[in-house]
Amino acid sequence: MFWLSLLTALVAACFVSWRVTLYSVNAVLAAFYLGVTLYKLRIILASTGADRQVNVPAEEIAALDRGGLPSYTILVPLFREADVLPDLVNALEGLEYPRERLQILLLLEETDRETIDAAERLELAAPFETLIVPDSYPRTKPKACNVGLAHTTGDFVVIYDAEDRPEPDQLLKTAAAFRRLPDEVVCLQAKLNFYNRDQNLLTRWFTVDYSTWFDLYLPGLGRIDAPIPLGGTSNHFKRRALLEFGGWDPWNVAEDCDLGMRLYKKGYRTRVLNSTTWEEACSSLRYWVRQRSRWIKGYLQTFLVHTRHPWRDARAMGPRRYLDFLVLTGGVSLTVLVNPLYWALALVWVFFRAQAVGAFFPPVIFILAFFCLFVGNFALVYAGMLGCCSRRYYGLVLHALLIPPYWVLMSVAAWKALWQLMTRPHYWEKTRHGLVGMSPAEGGGRQEISPTG
C-alpha cells in the first residue's frame, strides 16, 4: 500500500509540474545510486577482517568424535534432472560423514516421471530416500523443501541443488563450527563457486560475480552483523529453527533471501562458512537470463513483503539493520533497473549534445551522477577484481575489468523480472543443468569428465 501510494503521488505531481517532478526524481535517484555504491564499498572493506567468516582447521575436524556427531538431513529438490542425477549421487556419497548419522532426501516432483525413473534405476540404498512431492500450486522449490522438511530427522538440515558438488568435509566443518558458535547462530552459509568457469565468456563473468558476492559481500555482511540474504543452496540450518519458522515461503521465488531476513528479524544469525560448494555456471545466455530474472524477482518480492509494515519490521531488525535490508533487496534491484535509463541519457548527450538532457543535470546532480559513473563504476570493477584475487582466479582479473557488458545483461534480466512480478509473480523459471562436462578434482582443482547432458 505504501509503494502504491508513493506511485500515485508521483503521478499526481507530474500533472502539477512534470519538470519539477523529474528534477526531484533525478536528484533522489542520483543520491540513492551513490548511497548504494558507498554501501557496497563499506561491505567490501568489512570483508577484509580476520573474523569475516567461520574457519574450521583440519586439526579441529580430525579431533571430532565421529560417534557423537549430530544427525544430518540433506534435502535435494529435483525437477527434470534425470541427466545429472548419477553425478549428484556420486558427489553426495563422497561426503565424509558417518552414514548412520545421515538422511538424504531426494525430493521428486509427482509429474516428473523421467527423474523418478532415473532414481529407481539407481536402486539407491540408505541413507538415500526418495520422496514424491504432490503436484499442487505453487510449483516451486521452496514448496518441495517444505514437504521434505516434514520428513526430516536430522539435528541439522542442508539444501543442495542438482548440480552441486560440495567439498567432502563440508558437513564435518559445519558440525564443528556449530559447537563453538553462539546459540543465536542457526545458519551457516557455505560459499558457492563454479567448476566450469572457463567454459565461455558468460561463465567467466558469472564467476567474477559469484566470487565477489560469496567471498566479499556475504562475509562482509556477517562481520558487521547485517542480515544475510542466503544462497539457494548449501545453507546449513539447525532444524529446530526451520520448524519454528515453518520452513520456506512457497510463494517466493527467492525463498533463500526471504528466509535470511525472517531469521534475522527473530534475533537469529547467519555466518559464512569457509567451505565451498561447486556448482555449474549457466553457460547459456537464455537460461542465464531466466535464472537471473527469477532471482531479482524474488528479491523484489522479499522487499515488498518485508515493507508491508515498515515501522514494525524496523523495530524488529533495528533501524540500521533494516536499512541494510532495504539496500540489499530493493536498493540493489533498483540500481540495475535504472542503469539503462542513465546509460541512454549519457549516450544521447555524448552523441547529440541534447540540451534537454543537460537541463535535467544542474551542477549538484551532475556531480553526483559523474561520481557514480566514474568512481562508482571503477569501485565495482575493482570489487570484481578483488573477488577474483580472493579465489586466486588471477586469470579472470581481465574479465573483471571488461565486465560492463555483463551489467547490461543484468539490467535485461531485471526488467524481465519486473514484468513477471506484475504478470506471473510466482512462476518458477527452471534453470537447465548438465550443459558442461567439467567437475572439480580432488583438492579443489578441475578435471574433464564425460558430458552429463
MARRO-916178 format. One record per residue (C-alpha): x, y, z; residue in one letter; residue number from 1. Coordinates in steps of 0.25 Angstrom, whole numbers. Layout:
       x       y       z   residu   num
       X       Y       Z        A   NUM
...
END
This chain:
       x       y       z   residu   num
       0       0       0        M     1
      11      10       3        F     2
      18       8     -10        W     3
       5       9     -18        L     4
       2      22     -10        S     5
      16      27     -14        L     6
      14      24     -28        L     7
       0      31     -28        T     8
       7      43     -22        A     9
      18      44     -33        L    10
       7      43     -44        V    11
      -1      54     -37        A    12
      12      62     -36        A    13
      15      61     -51        C    14
       1      67     -54        F    15
       4      79     -45        V    16
      19      81     -51        S    17
      25      70     -59        W    18
      38      77     -60        R    19
      40      79     -45        V    20
      36      65     -42        T    21
      46      60     -52        L    22
      57      69     -46        Y    23
      53      63     -32        S    24
      53      49     -36        V    25
      66      50     -43        N    26
      73      56     -31        A    27
      67      45     -22        V    28
      72      34     -31        L    29
      86      40     -33        A    30
      87      41     -18        A    31
      81      28     -16        F    32
      91      21     -26        Y    33
     103      28     -19        L    34
      98      23      -6        G    35
      97       8     -11        V    36
     111       9     -17        T    37
     117      14      -4        L    38
     109       4       4        Y    39
     116      -7      -5        K    40
     129      -1      -3        L    41
     127      -2      12        R    42
     123     -16      12        I    43
     136     -20       4        I    44
     144     -13      14        L    45
     138     -20      25        A    46
     141     -33      18        S    47
     156     -31      20        T    48
     155     -34      35        G    49
     160     -47      41        A    50
     147     -51      47        D    51
     139     -49      34        R    52
     136     -64      33        Q    53
     136     -77      41        V    54
     149     -85      39        N    55
     150     -99      43        V    56
     164    -104      43        P    57
     168    -118      39        A    58
     172    -121      53        E    59
     158    -118      59        E    60
     152    -127      49        I    61
     161    -138      52        A    62
     158    -137      67        A    63
     143    -139      65        L    64
     137    -151      71        D    65
     130    -158      59        R    66
     121    -166      68        G    67
     116    -153      75        G    68
     113    -145      63        L    69
      99    -139      61        P    70
      90    -145      51        S    71
      89    -138      38        Y    72
      78    -137      27        T    73
      81    -133      13        I    74
      69    -128       5        L    75
      71    -129     -10        V    76
      59    -123     -18        P    77
      60    -128     -32        L    78
      51    -125     -45        F    79
      55    -130     -59        R    80
      69    -134     -54        E    81
      70    -149     -59        A    82
      83    -146     -67        D    83
      91    -140     -55        V    84
      85    -150     -44        L    85
      96    -160     -45        P    86
     107    -149     -43        D    87
      99    -143     -32        L    88
      98    -157     -24        V    89
     113    -159     -26        N    90
     116    -145     -20        A    91
     107    -148      -8        L    92
     113    -162      -6        E    93
     126    -155      -5        G    94
     123    -147       7        L    95
     131    -150      19        E    96
     120    -152      30        Y    97
     116    -165      37        P    98
     105    -172      28        R    99
      97    -176      41        E   100
      96    -161      44        R   101
      91    -157      30        L   102
      78    -155      24        Q   103
      78    -151       9        I   104
      64    -148       4        L   105
      63    -147     -12        L   106
      50    -138     -14        L   107
      44    -143     -27        L   108
      32    -136     -33        E   109
      20    -145     -36        E   110
      19    -140     -50        T   111
      34    -143     -53        D   112
      33    -157     -57        R   113
      47    -156     -64        E   114
      55    -153     -52        T   115
      46    -163     -43        I   116
      50    -174     -53        D   117
      65    -170     -53        A   118
      65    -170     -38        A   119
      58    -184     -38        E   120
      69    -189     -48        R   121
      80    -185     -38        L   122
      74    -194     -27        E   123
      78    -185     -16        L   124
      80    -190      -2        A   125
      81    -183      11        A   126
      84    -172      15        P   127
      77    -168       2        F   128
      62    -167       2        E   129
      52    -163      -9        T   130
      40    -154      -6        L   131
      30    -151     -16        I   132
      25    -137     -15        V   133
      10    -136     -19        P   134
       6    -128     -31        D   135
       0    -115     -26        S   136
       1    -100     -27        Y   137
      11     -93     -26        P   138
      21    -102     -33        R   139
      33     -96     -27        T   140
      46    -101     -20        K   141
      42     -96      -6        P   142
      29    -103      -7        K   143
      37    -116      -9        A   144
      46    -113       2        C   145
      35    -111      12        N   146
      29    -125       8        V   147
      43    -130      11        G   148
      44    -123      24        L   149
      32    -130      30        A   150
      40    -143      28        H   151
      54    -139      33        T   152
      60    -146      45        T   153
      74    -139      46        G   154
      78    -129      56        D   155
      84    -121      44        F   156
      77    -119      31        V   157
      85    -114      18        V   158
      79    -111       4        I   159
      87    -116      -8        Y   160
      83    -114     -23        D   161
      84    -124     -34        A   162
      97    -119     -40        E   163
     104    -117     -26        D   164
     118    -123     -23        R   165
     120    -119      -8        P   166
     134    -121      -2        E   167
     135    -134       4        P   168
     137    -129      18        D   169
     127    -118      18        Q   170
     117    -125      28        L   171
     128    -128      37        L   172
     132    -114      37        K   173
     118    -109      40        T   174
     117    -119      51        A   175
     130    -114      57        A   176
     126     -99      55        A   177
     112    -100      61        F   178
     119    -106      74        R   179
     126     -93      77        R   180
     117     -83      71        L   181
     107     -75      80        P   182
      93     -82      80        D   183
      87     -70      73        E   184
      95     -74      60        V   185
      85     -84      54        V   186
      90     -84      39        C   187
     103     -85      33        L   188
     104     -82      18        Q   189
     115     -89      10        A   190
     121     -81      -1        K   191
     117     -84     -15        L   192
     126     -84     -28        N   193
     127     -91     -41        F   194
     135    -103     -47        Y   195
     133     -99     -61        N   196
     137     -84     -60        R   197
     145     -85     -73        D   198
     135     -91     -82        Q   199
     131     -78     -89        N   200
     131     -63     -87        L   201
     118     -63     -79        L   202
     123     -73     -69        T   203
     135     -65     -67        R   204
     127     -53     -64        W   205
     117     -61     -55        F   206
     129     -66     -47        T   207
     134     -52     -45        V   208
     120     -48     -40        D   209
     119     -60     -31        Y   210
     133     -59     -25        S   211
     130     -44     -21        T   212
     117     -48     -15        W   213
     121     -60      -7        F   214
     135     -57      -4        D   215
     134     -42      -1        L   216
     119     -37       1        Y   217
     114     -48       9        L   218
     126     -49      19        P   219
     125     -34      20        G   220
     111     -34      24        L   221
     113     -45      34        G   222
     125     -37      40        R   223
     116     -24      42        I   224
     104     -33      47        D   225
      95     -29      36        A   226
      84     -38      31        P   227
      90     -48      20        I   228
      81     -52       8        P   229
      84     -67       7        L   230
      89     -74      -5        G   231
      79     -84     -11        G   232
      88     -96      -7        T   233
      98    -100       4        S   234
      91     -93      15        N   235
      92    -102      27        H   236
      81    -100      38        F   237
      78    -104      52        K   238
      66    -112      49        R   239
      58    -106      61        R   240
      59     -92      55        A   241
      54     -97      42        L   242
      42    -103      49        L   243
      40     -91      57        E   244
      38     -83      44        F   245
      30     -93      37        G   246
      41     -94      27        G   247
      41     -86      14        W   248
      31     -77       7        D   249
      26     -86      -4        P   250
      21     -73     -12        W   251
      34     -66     -12        N   252
      44     -70     -24        V   253
      56     -65     -15        A   254
      52     -73      -3        E   255
      66     -73       2        D   256
      67     -58       2        C   257
      53     -57       9        D   258
      57     -67      20        L   259
      70     -60      23        G   260
      62     -47      26        M   261
      52     -55      35        R   262
      63     -62      43        L   263
      69     -48      46        Y   264
      56     -42      50        K   265
      54     -52      60        K   266
      68     -50      66        G   267
      75     -61      60        Y   268
      88     -60      52        R   269
      95     -66      40        T   270
     110     -67      38        R   271
     118     -70      25        V   272
     126     -84      26        L   273
     139     -85      19        N   274
     135     -97      11        S   275
     131     -97      -4        T   276
     121    -104     -12        T   277
     124    -105     -26        W   278
     113    -102     -36        E   279
     110    -102     -51        E   280
     111     -87     -56        A   281
     100     -85     -66        C   282
     107     -85     -80        S   283
      94     -82     -88        S   284
      90     -67     -89        L   285
      76     -71     -90        R   286
      76     -79     -77        Y   287
      85     -69     -70        W   288
      74     -58     -72        V   289
      63     -67     -67        R   290
      71     -71     -55        Q   291
      75     -56     -52        R   292
      62     -51     -54        S   293
      56     -61     -45        R   294
      66     -57     -34        W   295
      63     -42     -36        I   296
      48     -44     -36        K   297
      50     -52     -23        G   298
      58     -40     -17        Y   299
      47     -31     -21        L   300
      37     -40     -15        Q   301
      45     -40      -2        T   302
      46     -25      -2        F   303
      31     -23      -3        L   304
      27     -34       7        V   305
      36     -28      18        H   306
      32     -14      15        T   307
      17     -16      17        R   308
      19     -12      32        H   309
      32      -4      31        P   310
      31       2      45        W   311
      29     -11      51        R   312
      40     -18      43        D   313
      49      -7      46        A   314
      47      -9      61        R   315
      49     -24      59        A   316
      62     -22      52        M   317
      67      -9      57        G   318
      67       3      49        P   319
      81       2      44        R   320
      79     -13      40        R   321
      66     -10      34        Y   322
      73       0      25        L   323
      83     -11      21        D   324
      71     -20      17        F   325
      65      -9       9        L   326
      78      -7       1        V   327
      81     -21      -1        L   328
      68     -25      -7        T   329
      61     -13     -12        G   330
      73      -4     -14        G   331
      82     -13     -22        V   332
      70     -17     -31        S   333
      66      -3     -33        L   334
      80       1     -38        T   335
      80     -10     -49        V   336
      67      -5     -53        L   337
      70       9     -54        V   338
      84       7     -61        N   339
      79       6     -75        P   340
      72      20     -73        L   341
      85      27     -69        Y   342
      93      19     -80        W   343
      83      24     -90        A   344
      83      38     -85        L   345
      99      38     -85        A   346
      99      33    -100        L   347
      89      43    -104        V   348
      97      54     -98        W   349
     110      49    -104        V   350
     106      47    -118        F   351
      95      58    -120        F   352
      99      68    -109        R   353
      84      69    -106        A   354
      81      81     -97        Q   355
      68      75     -92        A   356
      77      64     -85        V   357
      87      74     -79        G   358
      75      83     -74        A   359
      72      71     -64        F   360
      86      71     -59        F   361
      89      84     -51        P   362
     102      85     -44        P   363
      99      77     -31        V   364
      92      66     -39        I   365
     103      66     -49        F   366
     114      64     -39        I   367
     106      52     -32        L   368
     104      46     -46        A   369
     118      48     -50        F   370
     123      42     -37        F   371
     114      30     -39        C   372
     118      28     -54        L   373
     133      28     -52        F   374
     137      26     -37        V   375
     125      17     -34        G   376
     127       8     -47        N   377
     142       7     -44        F   378
     139       3     -30        A   379
     130      -8     -35        L   380
     140     -13     -45        V   381
     151     -13     -34        Y   382
     142     -21     -25        A   383
     141     -31     -36        G   384
     156     -32     -37        M   385
     157     -34     -22        L   386
     147     -45     -23        G   387
     155     -52     -33        C   388
     168     -50     -25        C   389
     161     -55     -13        S   390
     159     -68     -20        R   391
     173     -68     -27        R   392
     166     -67     -40        Y   393
     176     -58     -46        Y   394
     173     -61     -60        G   395
     159     -55     -58        L   396
     164     -41     -54        V   397
     164     -37     -68        L   398
     149     -41     -69        H   399
     146     -33     -57        A   400
     152     -21     -64        L   401
     143     -24     -76        L   402
     130     -27     -68        I   403
     121     -15     -72        P   404
     114     -23     -83        P   405
     110     -33     -72        Y   406
     103     -22     -65        W   407
      95     -19     -77        V   408
      91     -34     -77        L   409
      87     -32     -62        M   410
      78     -20     -66        S   411
      71     -28     -77        V   412
      68     -39     -66        A   413
      64     -28     -56        A   414
      53     -22     -66        W   415
      48     -36     -69        K   416
      47     -39     -54        A   417
      39     -26     -52        L   418
      30     -30     -63        W   419
      28     -44     -58        Q   420
      26     -38     -44        L   421
      14     -32     -49        M   422
       9     -43     -58        T   423
      14     -56     -53        R   424
      19     -53     -39        P   425
      20     -68     -34        H   426
      25     -74     -47        Y   427
      38     -82     -45        W   428
      47     -81     -57        E   429
      55     -94     -57        K   430
      70     -94     -59        T   431
      75    -105     -68        R   432
      87    -113     -63        H   433
      96    -122     -70        G   434
     102    -113     -80        L   435
     116    -115     -77        V   436
     126    -127     -75        G   437
     134    -121     -64        M   438
     136    -125     -50        S   439
     145    -122     -38        P   440
     156    -131     -36        A   441
     162    -135     -22        E   442
     167    -123     -15        G   443
     159    -112     -22        G   444
     165    -114     -36        G   445
     157    -117     -49        R   446
     157    -129     -58        Q   447
     150    -133     -70        E   448
     138    -143     -69        I   449
     129    -148     -79        S   450
     117    -139     -82        P   451
     105    -141     -73        T   452
      94    -136     -83        G   453
END
